[in-house]
């Protein structure tokens, strides 16, 4: 099992957000996590992505419990293993799009020339080559979304995590984005996990879990 979650619990103050959450995902597979706003699904995604630590339980990636790593090792793991795609793009306005996409490589001390070549390839595939030298405020929302996607996969992560990636899109563009995520994940041999409140989106996945009040109900 590539990723195994065992009895994860998480609270903020007196509010318990996750209660005894357990599931597994095999390597190079896909999973939808579906639930209403406030169900705990985004908190779960942040724990899967090593942005939050659980209060109790295990998060095993390739058999390694990453929830027990210190902050420095956790940051290194996150940069090496995980690509994030959020509903809101978080592109730095002071950098052009190419610099934004190279940021994970700079932080991780990677070969910038090799990563830039990879970015250029994906920019051509996703029709955003003309955006590389532009700043985020100079391009459309859809172009920003594709730039964010390329940044997330620039280091070819083993785990691609998406938090409501279609939350602001109509049904046509939702289908386009989900298909794109699948194609990209397959092309880089990545495990894909998508958090969504949209049942129609979750039903297109081979595997899904439903979370309600911090617990998996199906």
KABELTA-V642721 format. One record per backbone hydrogen bond with DSSP energy under -0.5 kcal/mol. NH is the residue of the N-H (numbers start at 0). CO is the residue of the C=O. E is the energy in kcal/mol with one decimal. If there is no record, write none. Layout:
BEGIN
nh->[NH NH]
co->[CO CO]
e->[E E]
END
This chain:
BEGIN
nh->[1 2 3 4 5 5 6 7 8 9 11 14 15 16 16 17 18 20 22 24 28 30 31 32 33 33 34 38 43 44 45 46 47 48 49 50 51 54 55 57 59 60 60 61 61 63 65 65 66 67 68 73 74 75 76 77 78 79 80 81 82 84 86 94 96 96 97 99 100 101 102 102 105 106 107 108 108 109 111 114 115 116 117 118 119 120 121 122 123 124 125 126 127 128 130 131 133 135 137 138 143 144 145 146 147 148 149 150 151 152 153 153 155 157 158 159 160 160 161 162 163 163 166 168 173 174 175 176 177 178 179 180 181 182 183 184 185 186 187 188 189 190 191 192 192 193 194 195 198 201 202 203 204 208 210 211 213 214 216 216 217]
co->[24 24 59 22 3 57 4 20 55 17 14 11 13 9 14 9 213 7 4 2 25 191 206 193 31 208 195 35 39 40 41 42 43 44 46 45 45 8 8 5 3 58 63 1 59 60 58 63 58 64 65 69 70 71 72 73 74 75 76 77 158 160 162 91 130 133 131 95 96 97 98 99 101 102 103 104 105 104 109 110 111 112 113 114 115 116 117 118 119 120 121 123 122 122 127 128 130 94 134 135 139 140 141 142 143 144 145 146 147 148 149 150 152 80 80 190 82 158 192 84 161 194 163 165 169 170 171 172 173 174 175 176 177 178 179 180 181 182 183 185 184 157 28 159 190 30 161 32 196 197 198 200 201 31 33 214 38 211 209 214 209]
e->[-0.6 -2.4 -2.8 -3.4 -0.5 -2.5 -0.5 -2.7 -2.0 -1.8 -2.7 -1.9 -0.7 -2.6 -0.6 -2.1 -3.1 -2.3 -1.5 -2.7 -1.5 -2.2 -2.0 -3.0 -0.6 -2.7 -1.4 -1.8 -2.1 -2.0 -2.3 -1.9 -2.5 -2.1 -1.5 -2.9 -1.4 -2.4 -1.4 -2.2 -3.0 -0.5 -2.7 -3.3 -0.5 -1.6 -2.0 -1.2 -0.6 -1.1 -1.5 -2.6 -2.3 -1.8 -2.3 -2.6 -2.2 -1.7 -3.0 -1.9 -2.5 -2.5 -0.7 -1.5 -0.6 -2.9 -2.6 -2.2 -2.2 -1.7 -0.7 -0.7 -2.2 -2.7 -2.1 -0.5 -1.0 -2.7 -0.9 -2.2 -2.8 -1.9 -1.8 -2.7 -2.6 -1.8 -2.2 -2.6 -1.7 -2.0 -2.5 -1.0 -2.9 -0.7 -1.8 -1.3 -1.6 -0.7 -2.4 -1.4 -2.4 -2.0 -1.7 -2.4 -2.6 -1.9 -2.3 -2.4 -2.1 -1.5 -0.8 -0.8 -2.2 -0.7 -2.4 -3.2 -3.0 -0.6 -2.5 -2.8 -0.8 -2.2 -1.6 -1.8 -2.4 -2.0 -1.7 -2.5 -2.5 -2.3 -2.1 -2.6 -2.2 -2.5 -2.7 -2.7 -2.4 -2.1 -1.5 -1.0 -3.1 -2.9 -2.1 -2.7 -0.5 -2.5 -3.2 -2.5 -0.7 -2.2 -2.1 -1.4 -1.5 -2.5 -2.7 -2.9 -2.5 -1.7 -2.6 -0.5 -1.1]
END
